[in-house]
Amino acid sequence: MGHNRCRGFRVGSSRRGKHWGRAGPGSCVHRRGLRPQSGFPPLPTGWGGFLPHNMSEPSVTSRLRLSGLCFLLQTLTILLFAAFVRFSPESSPGLCSQSLNCSQRNQDSGLQHPRFWDVHLQTLLGFGFLMAFLSRYGPGSVAISILVVAFAIQWAVLLQGFLHQFWNGKIHMGAQSMVRADFGAAAALISSGAVLGRVSPEQTLLLTLLGVTLFTLNEYTLLSLLGQVSDSGGSVTVHTFGAYFGLMVSRTLRQPHREQREGQQDTGHQADVFAVVGTIYLWIFWPSFASATTAHGNAEPWAVLNTYFSMAASTMATFILSPVLYEESTLRMVQIQDATVAGAAVMGMAGEMLVTPFGALIAGFLAGLIPPLGFRFLTPFLHSRLKIQDTCGVHNIHGLPGVLGALLGTLLAALATADAYSGRLELVFPRVARGSRTRTEQALLQLSALPLSLLLAALGGCLTGLVLRIKGLRSAPTNRYLQNTEVDEEGCEHRKEPGTSTLV
């Protein structure tokens, strides 16, 4: 029969290694444990040769749709910037007026601080290369990541400005505005990772538009309306919200009648190269990303050091567990990359708190166990039972570590005392330090951030998925890419002519 591949599974190499997933008697994958994969229809063509050369050229309407949408959104942002956005006097010495709050002058002077640039590099390269594991369109996914960041930063500056820096009819932005906008872009990239390969660039732009809007609303609710929930590195606001928002979009976009016709993609040498570069960038720049919005002063080194310790322990955990779960004796770089992300995500909320070095190592180790266990057991369950296709595995590398980080932050808030923190308590939990809030109340607020974020992510993801299902925005049919395969009654794909299939 030749090459045989089962619907929802891939034989051979996978994103996180070989032979992930489940196998059962009578199934067409009952050989070795195979990781279930969501169907990945090819991305739309026309991206400068980034996509396979054997894909047919899209119609004029399809090619111009993205151009028109980008033109419309960019024109809108230019008009809004012209009408409302001005540089903040806080970042200009000697120009601060009495009507403006100049208490954060030192933060906005951070434009010259290397940390400011680190956040941008982390967003573009660290998060961007997380989406480049499919060898078939790895560079194309990086191009779309840059598109997401380019629009998300502009849109986030506007929305966050209206909520946080709107005085005298103008948005007064500075360096911190750009840093917060990068966090919104990161959440949008995480969400798009859940649907990578199954949406068009136009759909990705609209997902970014709605995702950043909901991210800003969620962040404003948690950090302002609830009263100073501490989540400086984004365990809840970035990782958890972004992951579950993307998963709900993926669930809403599911089209059962197309699942048997959707092609599977393989990883290869190119994916490992992207993973090597992405992992290095994560190690270099993520500590700055996690500490970019922490209170200045003595609390900042805690966020940096705790993140490093957590990433180190999570990497070790993957080397310990993966050889036990899977047949490969050597880990692929994408698995190490996942462990690094998980270790950083778990420190998003707790990084600036009194975790202590050994506590950061324990938290990172537990987070590092999540990706291999998740891809081995949870991903098959999500796909087969809940019908959720998670292309990049954001549930395992962002969602669950973010939830663990929220629980850790709640515990540390409940244990916070003036004796333990000394003068740092004013920087981390100012209301607790001033006596206007008890540490139990602060812990309950930290905990409440999790269900509120999950609720908004679920509702917003469903709404966004319905918007993306509008007929004119749907991805092109994928059956023309599967002309060399056939699907039997058991859902298994068989290649008709070995060596000529476009699926390999």
Stockholm file with secondary structure:
# STOCKHOLM 1.0

chainA/1-504         MGHNRCRGFRVGSSRRGKHWGRAGPGSCVHRRGLRPQSGFPPLPTGWGGFLPHNMSEPSVTSRLRLSGLCFLLQTLTILLFAAFVRFSPESSPGLCSQSLNCSQRNQDSGLQHPRFWDVHLQTLLGFGFLMAFLSRYGPGSVAISILVVAFAIQWAVLLQGFLHQFWNGKIHMGAQSMVRADFGAAAALISSGAVLGRVSPEQTLLLTLLGVTLFTLNEYTLLSLLGQVSDSGGSVTVHTFGAYFGLMVSRTLRQPHREQREGQQDTGHQADVFAVVGTIYLWIFWPSFASATTAHGNAEPWAVLNTYFSMAASTMATFILSPVLYEESTLRMVQIQDATVAGAAVMGMAGEMLVTPFGALIAGFLAGLIPPLGFRFLTPFLHSRLKIQDTCGVHNIHGLPGVLGALLGTLLAALATADAYSGRLELVFPRVARGSRTRTEQALLQLSALPLSLLLAALGGCLTGLVLRIKGLRSAPTNRYLQNTEVDEEGCEHRKEPGTSTLV
#=GR chainA/1-504 SS CCCEEETTBCSSEETTEESCSBCCTTSTTCSSCBCBCCCCCCCCSCSTTCSCTTSCCCCHHHHHHHHHHHHHHHHHHHHHHHHHEEECGGGSTTCCCTTSCCTTHHHHGGGGSHHHHHHHHIIIIITGGGGCCCTTSHHHHHHHHHHHHHHHHHHHHHHHHHHHSEETTEEEECHHHHHHHHHHHHHHHHHHHHTTTSSCHHHHHHHHHHHHHHHHHHHHIIIIITTCCCCTTCIIIIIIHHHHHHHHHHHHHCCGGGGGGCCCCCCCHHHHHHHHHHHHHHHHHHHHHHHTTSCSSTTHHHHHHHHHHHHHHHHHHHHHHHHHHSSCSSCCHHHHHHHHHHHHHTTTTTTTSCCCHHHHHHHHHHHHHHHHHIIIIIHHHHHHTSCCCCSSCHIIIIIHHHHHHHHHHHHHHHHCCHHHHGGGHHHHCHHHHHTSSCHHHHHHHHHHHHHHHHHHHHHHHHHHHHHHTSGGGSCCCSGGGGTTEEECTTSEEEESSTTCCTTC
#=GC SS_cons         CCCEEETTBCSSEETTEESCSBCCTTSTTCSSCBCBCCCCCCCCSCSTTCSCTTSCCCCHHHHHHHHHHHHHHHHHHHHHHHHHEEECGGGSTTCCCTTSCCTTHHHHGGGGSHHHHHHHHIIIIITGGGGCCCTTSHHHHHHHHHHHHHHHHHHHHHHHHHHHSEETTEEEECHHHHHHHHHHHHHHHHHHHHTTTSSCHHHHHHHHHHHHHHHHHHHHIIIIITTCCCCTTCIIIIIIHHHHHHHHHHHHHCCGGGGGGCCCCCCCHHHHHHHHHHHHHHHHHHHHHHHTTSCSSTTHHHHHHHHHHHHHHHHHHHHHHHHHHSSCSSCCHHHHHHHHHHHHHTTTTTTTSCCCHHHHHHHHHHHHHHHHHIIIIIHHHHHHTSCCCCSSCHIIIIIHHHHHHHHHHHHHHHHCCHHHHGGGHHHHCHHHHHTSSCHHHHHHHHHHHHHHHHHHHHHHHHHHHHHHTSGGGSCCCSGGGGTTEEECTTSEEEESSTTCCTTC
//
